């Protein structure tokens, strides 16, 4: 079994608690679905948010959808002037049989613009 890192991001319309939680839960669910994972496959998840998001911890959304015993951490992205605003990102470390070339990275809503090369 290999350890792989899976990237993902989602943009929210506004820094509102419900939007951050809903969008992050959607992102987490889509990463899990596209990569055929269960929470037992997940080693840890690092969430970041752009500095304009501070209404809630994105990791709370993962806790609410069943990541009760997975180590989660939140951090703030660098405040780069030309960066896409209101973005929650994740990097999940997982155990999987998938080769690196078959890992599905997930970019939703406006965040697709971040990685047009790998967005599904």
Secondary structure, 3 states (H helix, E strand, C coil): CEEEEEEEEEECCCCCHHHHHHHHHHHHHHHHHHCCCCHHHEEEEEEEECCCCCCCCCHHHHHHCCCCCCEEEEEECCCCCCCCCCEEEEEEEEEECCCHHHCCCEEEHHHHHHHCCCCC
